[in-house]
Amino acid sequence: VHSVLEASAFLPQQYRTIYTSDDVTSSALFMAKAAKKKKKKPSGGGGLKGFGSPVSKDSSGAMSNIELDRSVDALAFYDFLESNDAGDNLKRCGLGFFPLENGMKLRGVVALKTIKKGDVIIRIPYELAANLGQEGADPTIPAQAFLKDYCDVLGDSPGEGDMARKSYYKMLPPYRGDDCLGSTDFFSDETLEALQSPTIVEETLKRRDLTKLRFERDIESEDSPDFPTWIDGTPVTVDHLQWAVWLITSRVLTVQGAESDNKSYRLLIPFLDMCNHDRSSPHILTGRAAPGRELKVVAGATVKEGEQINICYGGGQAGNDRFLQDYGFLDTGVDGKAYTMVAQQLLGKRRMVEGVSAGKLLSKADQDRTLDSLRSTAIEADKKLLEDTDDPALKTSINYRLGVKQALSKFIVLQ
Ligand SMILES: C[S@@+](CC[C@H](N)C(=O)[O-])C[C@H]1O[C@@H](n2cnc3c(N)ncnc32)[C@H](O)[C@@H]1O
């Protein structure tokens, strides 16, 4: 379904996937505009692990918004990369916090120097990735494998987990953290209803059921006596598994194995998984899931110092229905293309990417009931409601239906 760059061995898949080389503009979504003026060298104390003022440069404003992550956990993570043959990455880029429109900050990867088109930006040895098994449609399987390892590694009585991963796992968005709350998996019934999308509601409920079944069968059951406790020593709950499912759908990349291996694997790739999404990112993901190989982001355009290193999720084929369910945010880039895709799906002009109808057109019945649901409030009323709403998840829901209606109105008269 997805278009993929031939050179890339990453497969476009139902999880967070990759890249299309169609758009070749280099805009970093949330970066302060890079100044044209030539910048001075950073004054002492800079660098990823230094203690001076982060990456402040000069009065031109370049990078002045970008605070580098030098938390204790980040420093331990940088050490982990350095001691595992991945320290060169930190000469080119680091982790930073990028301001969002809503005033919050989003962690992401920032270039610490100019990187030329065609050069490697990020390079992670396969051995550093957590291989969560072969590709498949059910995210609860890798989620269960990940949760076990996470509890083993970060718990009080470590079991079989790979302790070297400790500093990486500590950098993952925490259980009950804000990051996951934008995903439909964590929406209340009211917020789900507000989407005016019966198929998304059904898929979300189905995924929750699947998570519950997986929990009962593979975690709670007497057949799984060895499943570790949660990191604070209390029993693992279905909510922990739900969080792990979100980590999978939002961060895992599906990558082809060696040339001799016909399989693809779901990998959590430290550092590379900290790249945020930008539909217009020109960068290329490449690599193989096999010992001795590497997983890379290659510059599709020259990157300036201070720019955010974004990649395009979902092979450029994912619309906002997927962004909402799998990643927990809405893609507003490239003239609302991610909404246009949903509108086209609802009009039977574009195939579904995932879910029950994956690879097919949405059935006429599903098209009709979604359009009916969207007709229940007008665009103007949604805008007004948005102004009166403080709850971030509800705002996301209303923004979603509003964006879909605006995109639909390019094709049909909705009301
Ligand atoms: C693969 S992770 C990217 C790194 C992540 N920001 C971090 O700090 O670990 C994907 C998650 O990052 C966030 N994210 C990525 N791109 C975003 C964007 N353009 N706008 C808002 N949130 C984004 C969402 O929470 C998403 O589920």
PDBQT file of the ligand as one rigid body, heavy atoms in Angstrom, charges set to zero:
ROOT
HETATM    1  C1  LIG A 501       8.606   7.980  17.816  1.00  0.00    +0.000 C 
HETATM    2  S1  LIG A 501       8.153   9.055  19.053  1.00  0.00    +0.000 S 
HETATM    3  C2  LIG A 501       9.085  10.487  18.699  1.00  0.00    +0.000 C 
HETATM    4  C3  LIG A 501       9.893  10.977  19.851  1.00  0.00    +0.000 C 
HETATM    5  C4  LIG A 501       9.151  11.466  21.054  1.00  0.00    +0.000 C 
HETATM    6  N1  LIG A 501       8.804  12.872  20.922  1.00  0.00    +0.000 N 
HETATM    7  C5  LIG A 501       9.981  11.255  22.288  1.00  0.00    +0.000 C 
HETATM    8  O1  LIG A 501      10.254  12.226  23.000  1.00  0.00    +0.000 OA
HETATM    9  O2  LIG A 501      10.339  10.119  22.571  1.00  0.00    +0.000 OA
HETATM   10  C6  LIG A 501       6.517   9.420  18.535  1.00  0.00    +0.000 C 
HETATM   11  C7  LIG A 501       5.746  10.304  19.486  1.00  0.00    +0.000 C 
HETATM   12  O3  LIG A 501       6.274  11.620  19.499  1.00  0.00    +0.000 OA
HETATM   13  C8  LIG A 501       5.227  12.593  19.478  1.00  0.00    +0.000 C 
HETATM   14  N2  LIG A 501       5.292  13.305  18.185  1.00  0.00    +0.000 N 
HETATM   15  C9  LIG A 501       6.033  12.972  17.101  1.00  0.00    +0.000 A 
HETATM   16  N3  LIG A 501       5.899  13.867  16.110  1.00  0.00    +0.000 NA
HETATM   17  C10 LIG A 501       5.034  14.804  16.566  1.00  0.00    +0.000 A 
HETATM   18  C11 LIG A 501       4.485  15.988  15.997  1.00  0.00    +0.000 A 
HETATM   19  N4  LIG A 501       4.788  16.380  14.768  1.00  0.00    +0.000 N 
HETATM   20  N5  LIG A 501       3.619  16.696  16.763  1.00  0.00    +0.000 NA
HETATM   21  C12 LIG A 501       3.300  16.318  18.005  1.00  0.00    +0.000 A 
HETATM   22  N6  LIG A 501       3.778  15.199  18.603  1.00  0.00    +0.000 NA
HETATM   23  C13 LIG A 501       4.645  14.443  17.896  1.00  0.00    +0.000 A 
HETATM   24  C14 LIG A 501       3.944  11.810  19.655  1.00  0.00    +0.000 C 
HETATM   25  O4  LIG A 501       3.697  11.686  21.043  1.00  0.00    +0.000 OA
HETATM   26  C15 LIG A 501       4.311  10.459  19.080  1.00  0.00    +0.000 C 
HETATM   27  O5  LIG A 501       3.512   9.415  19.571  1.00  0.00    +0.000 OA
ENDROOT
TORSDOF 0
